[in-house]
């Protein structure tokens, strides 16, 4: 079987299982509430209910990191490592693995905040580290993509525009 299809199928399966498990949770116990989600009320891209489901699905992973005594900063650095692995996968033309590792890097980006809030260690320096790691992950991802497409000028330019846009997220 094509490895890229395996990665895609794995991510899709995880999302379906999460959605079904959360649906059962809502039927049995009602919706889960998180202060941060209640304050934000969702967004154009992520409805409040979807955010609640994602936080609920990520909380066990955050709890595991807490149990293992991994700090939120440690989770951020793990996110950076997975983002670098995604970039290396890109330059080797393995887009399935790149998407898989990029997705898990993004998941850890959400989990680091859950760890910080759950342990009461959320801080302004932690938020700066988190945002900085996010930009480095994006930079690595796009840089390796540029290297992969180095012979195709239009795709390099398109990737540079995407990189510029990703840096604007913080503002």
C-alpha positions in Angstrom: 0.0 0.0 0.0 1.2 3.6 -0.8 2.7 5.1 2.4 1.1 8.4 1.7 -2.3 6.8 1.7 -1.5 5.1 5.0 -0.6 8.4 6.7 -3.8 10.1 5.3 -5.9 7.1 6.3 -4.4 7.2 9.9 -5.2 10.9 10.3 -8.7 10.5 8.9 -9.4 7.5 11.2 -8.2 9.4 14.2 -10.5 12.3 13.4 -13.5 10.0 12.8 -12.9 8.1 16.1 -12.5 11.4 18.0 -15.8 12.7 16.5 -17.7 9.5 17.3 -16.3 9.4 20.9 -17.2 13.0 21.5 -20.7 12.5 20.1 -21.2 9.6 22.6 -19.7 11.9 25.4 -22.2 14.7 24.5 -25.1 12.3 24.5 -24.2 10.7 27.8 -22.8 13.7 29.8 -23.4 16.8 27.7 -20.8 19.2 26.2 -17.5 19.8 27.7 -16.7 23.4 28.6 -13.3 25.1 28.6 -12.8 28.7 29.8 -10.7 29.6 26.8 -13.2 28.2 24.3 -16.1 29.9 26.2 -14.2 33.2 26.0 -13.4 32.9 22.3 -16.8 31.5 21.2 -15.2 29.8 18.2 -14.2 31.4 15.0 -15.0 31.5 11.3 -12.9 28.3 10.7 -13.6 26.5 14.0 -17.1 26.5 15.5 -17.3 26.5 19.3 -18.5 22.9 19.4 -15.6 21.7 17.2 -13.1 23.5 19.5 -14.7 21.8 22.5 -14.4 18.5 20.8 -10.7 19.1 19.9 -9.8 20.2 23.4 -11.6 17.2 24.9 -9.8 14.9 22.5 -6.4 16.5 23.3 -6.8 16.6 27.1 -5.7 13.0 27.6 -2.5 13.7 25.7 -1.9 16.8 27.8 -2.6 14.7 30.9 0.0 12.1 29.7 2.6 14.8 29.3 1.8 16.1 32.8 2.0 12.5 34.2 5.4 12.2 32.5 6.4 15.6 34.0 7.0 17.1 30.6 6.6 20.9 30.8 4.6 22.9 28.4 7.9 24.3 27.0 9.1 20.7 26.5 5.9 20.0 24.5 6.6 23.1 22.4 10.1 21.8 21.7 8.8 18.4 20.7 6.4 20.2 18.4 9.5 21.9 16.8 11.2 18.5 16.4 8.2 17.0 14.7 7.9 20.1 12.5 11.5 19.6 11.4 10.8 15.9 10.7 7.9 17.1 8.5 10.2 19.4 6.6 12.8 16.6 6.0 10.0 14.4 4.8 9.0 17.1 2.3 12.4 17.5 0.9 12.5 13.8 0.3 9.2 14.0 -1.5 7.3 12.0 1.1 4.3 14.3 1.3 2.2 11.8 3.3 4.7 11.6 6.1 5.2 15.4 5.9 1.4 15.9 6.4 1.4 13.3 9.2 4.3 14.8 11.2 3.0 18.4 10.4 -0.4 17.5 11.8 1.1 16.0 15.0 3.4 19.1 15.3 0.2 21.2 15.2 -1.5 18.9 17.7 1.4 19.4 20.1 1.1 23.2 19.5 -2.4 23.0 21.0 -1.4 20.5 23.7 1.4 22.8 25.1 -1.2 25.4 26.0 -3.4 22.7 27.7 -0.5 21.5 29.7 0.4 25.1 30.8 -3.2 25.9 31.8 -3.8 22.6 33.5 -0.7 22.9 35.6 -1.1 26.6 36.3 2.2 27.4 34.6 0.8 29.5 31.8 2.9 32.7 31.4 3.7 35.5 29.0 7.3 34.1 28.3 5.7 30.7 27.6 3.3 32.3 25.1 6.2 34.0 23.4 8.1 30.7 23.2 5.0 29.0 21.8 4.5 31.6 19.1 8.2 31.6 18.3 8.3 27.8 17.9 5.2 28.0 15.7 7.1 30.4 13.4 10.2 28.2 13.3 8.1 25.2 12.4 6.4 27.1 9.6 9.8 28.4 8.4 11.3 24.9 8.4 8.3 23.4 6.6 8.2 26.1 3.9 12.0 26.1 3.5 12.1 22.4 2.8 9.2 22.8 0.4 11.1 25.5 -1.5 14.1 23.2 -1.7 12.0 20.4 -3.0 10.5 22.7 -5.7 13.7 24.6 -6.3 13.5 24.0 -10.1 9.9 25.4 -10.4 10.0 29.1 -9.9 6.3 29.6 -9.7 6.0 27.1 -6.9 8.9 28.7 -5.0 7.2 32.1 -5.3 3.9 30.7 -4.2 5.6 29.0 -1.2 7.3 32.3 -0.3 4.0 34.1 -0.3 2.5 31.4 2.0 5.6 31.8 4.3 5.0 35.5 4.4 1.4 35.0 5.3 2.2 32.5 8.0 4.4 35.0 9.7 1.5 37.5 9.9 -0.5 35.1 12.0 1.0 36.6 15.2 -0.3 40.0 14.2 
